[in-house]
Every structure is written in structure tokens, then in C-alpha cells.
């Protein structure tokens, strides 16, 4: 493997790290506050499916930057989505 491919891999790892880590504060805030009214369930559902497909794509290609980034992002996106759905479901079940 030549140095250009190695540099490209590191560029991929850096890009993947930054975009993936950008979800950590939102996931932590959502878990801590359970404040979800500003989060779109439809958007997060489509996003989560997209991330899962990117993960499958990376797996198929054997590209570790794509695999790792999307595996972590998928966990974070599912966490936010499930929290949104559970909080909304519980608030609908409470008597007014």
C-alpha cells in the first residue's frame, strides 16, 4: 500500500471521527434531559436507516473508516430515536 492510500485512509478516519463525535453531545443531552420535542422522529428514522445502509456499504467494501464511523453513529442515532419515541409514548399514556 503506497503512502497516498495511507494518507487517504487517515483523512477518512479524521472525517469519520469528527462527524461521528458531533452526535455525542446531542445523544448525551437527550438522555440527560429527556427533552425531545424539537427532534423530528421522521428525520431521525430516515437518518438512522441511511446510516445503517452506509454501514452495510462500508462492510461490503471492507472500508474500516466507513464501518467504524457508521457503527458508532448508528448507536448514537438509535439512542436518540428510541429516547424520542419512548418519551413521546410515555407522555401520551399519562392521564391529563
C-alpha positions as CSV (number, residue, x, y, z in Angstrom):
1,X,0.0,0.0,0.0
2,X,1.5,3.3,-1.0
3,X,1.6,6.5,1.1
4,X,-1.2,8.1,-0.9
5,X,-3.6,5.4,0.1
6,X,-2.5,5.5,3.7
7,X,-3.0,9.3,3.8
8,X,-6.4,8.9,2.3
9,X,-7.3,6.3,5.0
10,X,-6.2,8.7,7.7
11,X,-8.2,11.5,6.1
12,X,-11.2,9.2,6.1
13,X,-10.6,8.3,9.8
14,X,-10.4,12.0,10.7
15,X,-13.6,12.9,8.8
16,X,-15.4,10.0,10.3
17,X,-14.3,10.8,13.8
18,X,-15.4,14.4,13.5
19,X,-18.8,13.7,12.0
20,X,-19.5,10.8,14.4
21,X,-18.3,12.7,17.5
22,X,-20.6,15.5,16.6
23,X,-23.6,13.3,17.6
24,X,-22.2,12.6,21.1
25,X,-23.3,15.9,22.7
26,X,-26.9,15.6,21.3
27,X,-27.2,12.0,22.5
28,X,-25.9,12.8,26.0
29,X,-28.2,15.9,26.2
30,X,-31.2,13.9,25.0
31,X,-30.5,11.1,27.6
32,X,-29.9,13.5,30.4
33,X,-32.8,15.9,29.9
34,X,-35.3,13.7,28.0
35,X,-36.1,16.9,26.1
36,X,-37.2,15.6,22.7
37,X,-39.9,18.0,21.4
38,X,-37.5,19.7,19.0
39,X,-36.4,16.4,17.4
40,X,-38.1,15.1,14.4
41,X,-38.9,11.3,14.6
42,X,-39.4,11.1,10.9
43,X,-36.0,12.7,10.2
44,X,-34.2,10.6,12.7
45,X,-35.9,7.4,11.4
46,X,-34.8,8.2,7.8
47,X,-31.3,9.2,9.0
48,X,-30.9,6.0,11.1
49,X,-31.9,3.8,8.1
50,X,-29.4,5.8,6.0
51,X,-26.6,5.3,8.5
52,X,-27.4,1.6,8.6
53,X,-27.1,1.4,4.8
54,X,-23.8,3.3,4.9
55,X,-22.6,0.7,7.5
56,X,-23.7,-2.1,5.2
57,X,-21.9,-0.4,2.3
58,X,-18.7,0.0,4.2
59,X,-18.9,-3.6,5.4
60,X,-19.4,-4.8,1.8
61,X,-16.3,-2.8,0.7
62,X,-14.3,-3.7,3.7
63,X,-13.6,0.0,4.4
64,X,-12.9,0.4,8.1
65,X,-13.3,4.2,8.2
66,X,-16.8,3.9,6.9
67,X,-17.6,0.8,9.0
68,X,-16.4,2.3,12.3
69,X,-17.9,5.7,11.8
70,X,-21.3,4.4,10.8
71,X,-21.4,1.8,13.5
72,X,-20.8,4.4,16.2
73,X,-23.2,6.9,14.5
74,X,-25.8,4.2,14.3
75,X,-25.7,3.5,18.0
76,X,-25.9,7.3,18.8
77,X,-28.8,7.8,16.3
78,X,-30.7,4.8,17.5
79,X,-30.2,6.1,21.1
80,X,-31.7,9.5,20.2
81,X,-34.5,8.0,18.2
82,X,-35.5,5.4,20.8
83,X,-35.4,8.1,23.5
84,X,-37.7,10.3,21.4
85,X,-40.2,7.5,20.8
86,X,-40.2,6.3,24.4
87,X,-40.6,9.8,25.9
88,X,-43.4,10.6,23.5
89,X,-45.1,7.3,24.1
90,X,-44.9,7.7,27.9
91,X,-46.3,11.3,27.7
92,X,-49.3,10.1,25.7
93,X,-50.1,7.4,28.3
94,X,-50.1,9.8,31.2
95,X,-53.6,11.0,32.3
96,X,-54.1,14.7,31.7
